Amino acid sequence: MRGSKRRGIDVSPEDRIFLDDIDLGMNSKRWFALYTRPQQEKKAEKYLKNRGIKVFVPRAFKYVNVAGQRRLTEAPLFRSYVFVHVEYKTKEYYLTLDAPGVSTVIHKRGIPQPIPDEEMNSLIKVVTKARENILEHPFLKVGQKVIVVEGPLKGAVGVIETIDKSKTLFYVNITILKRSVSVPLHPRMVERYRGG
């Protein structure tokens, strides 16, 4: 199938989409991810908003230990990341790099990597419309040693045997009195075991 002509060259429809994207280059506003120093997302967000820059810091709920108590708190979904919608190599763009707490823009071989609009729009929709349903879970995998931090088995140490993604359950193998039992636990009830 013949495509359209572009500067005297035959271009297939699939390549046309790719070339149109290149033509857009970075001459329009695009989403960029900024990497911040630890726990500096809020500081960078405030600075950028005060300068009229469109900024997005997705947040989710997570459990934290405060004085021996587990509490539900809101925290950045992607730690140390702030997303900005700016045009490349403009005053706005350079302001984002100078924001307090910002270390760098996410790049590949020194070239800033814009995030596709579809991905950012999806992320924004999910976080703004279903925020109360987003609960950050620890990144744990089968075979990893965990400690139960909530419920009647609090303090028990075990190994993740299987993960049931459809029910959001970890099946943890816990050895009790030289016998092994497999217990289904919600991800919020376990943490990575850091002991000896």
N, C-alpha and C positions, 0 to 999 in steps of 0.2 A: 504494500500500500504506500502510495506516494504522499509525502507530507507537504507542507507549505514551503515556499521559498523564503529564505532568510538571508539577506545580504548576498544574493546570488548562489546560495547553497541550499540543496534539498534537505529539509529537516522533517523527521517523523513527528507525529503528534506527541509521542512520549518524550522525545528530546526537546520539543518545543516548550513543554512545561518546565523542564530542567533549565533551559536557556532563559526563559522568562524570569525564573527565580534568580539566576545570575545577574540578569539585567537590573533587577531590583537592587541587587547588591546590598549595600548598607546605606543607600540614599533615602531610606524611609525609616520611620521608627520601628524598632525591633525589640524583642525581649532579650535581655542578657542576664546571666546569673553572676552575681558578685559573691566572692568568698570573703567572709569576715573572720576576724579573730574570734575565739570562743566567747559566747554570750554577749556579742556586740550587735546582734541583729536589730534589736529595738533602738539602740542608739543611732545606727546607720539609717534605719527606717524614718525616725523622727527628723533627722538632719535633711534627708532627701525630700520628704513631704513638705518641710518648711521652705524648700526651694522650688516647689511646684513640680517636682519630678514624680511621675507615676511609678509607684513602688508597691510591691506585693510580697508579704511575708506570710506564707501559709502556716496556719497554726492548727494543732491537734491537742487532744487531751491525753495525758499520760499520768501514770502513778509515780510519785516520788516519796522517798522516805524522809520525813521531817520529825526529828526528835523521837525516833522509834515508831512513828505512826505512818501508815501509808495514806497519802492524800492525793486526790485527783487535782491536777493543775493543768493550765493551758501552757503550751510551749511550742516553739517553732517545729513544724513538721520535718523540715530539712535543716538540721543544725548547721549554723555558720553560713547559711545562704540567704541572700536577699535578691529578689528579681526586680529589674528596672526596665521600663519601656522608654527607650531613648533612640535618637538617631546617632549612628556611629560618627566619631570625630567631630562632634559639635561641643559647644560650651557645656550643654547638659551632660553629655557623655563624660567629659573630663571632671565635671563636678561629682559624678557618681564615684569616680576613682579616688577623689580626695575626701570622700565622706569619712568621718571618724569611725574607726573600727573596720573599715574595708581594707582587705589585703590585696585583692586582685580581681580581675574579671576572668571568668572561665574561658580558657583559650586552648587552641591546638596549634602547636609550633609558633606561638606568639601572635596568632590571629584570633581575635575574639570570636567566639562561636555563638551566634544568635540561636535562640530557642524557637522552633516553629510555632507560629501563632496558634495552630490547632491544639498543640500540646498545652500551651499556657492557658488557652480558653477552657480546655477540659479541666485542668487543675483548678482554675479559678472557680468554675461552676461547682465542682465537687466540694471544694473547701467552703465556699460561701453558702451553698444550699444544703449541705449535709454535714456541716461542721460538728454538730453535737454527736454524730454517729461515727466520727473518725476517732479512733483510739489507737495511739502508737503502741506497738508491741515490741518487745525485744527481738532482735534478729537472732534466732536460735535455730539450730538444725539437728537432725537425727544424729545421735551418738554424743551430743554435747552434755556435759555435766551441769545440772541446775540445782538451785535451792528453792524450796517452796517458801514464799514470803507472805502468804495470806491463807486464811482458812484453818481448818483443824489440823492439817499436816504442816503447819508453819515450822520451818527449821529443818524439815526432812530434806535430805540430799538424794538426788537420783539422776538417771540418765534418760534423755529423750529417746523413746523407743520408736514412735511413729508420730506423724503430724496429720491430723484430719482437717484439711483446709475447708471442707464443706461445712463443718461444724465449728471451726476455729478452736480446735482442741489439741493440746499436746498430750500424748500418752506417755507418762513418765514412769519408768521402772524404778521402784524404790525397794531397797533391801531392808527388811524388818525381821529381826530375830532369825537371821540366816535363811530367810525365805524372800523370794522376790515377788512383788505385786506390781501390776500395771494399773496406774490410776489416771483417769482422764482429768485434765486440769485446763482451765482457761489461761491463755498466755499472760494475763495480768497477774496471775498467781505465782509465776515463776520468774527467776532472774538467773543470769549466768552465774555459776558458782565460781567464786574467786579464792576460795580457801585452799588448804593443802591437800 
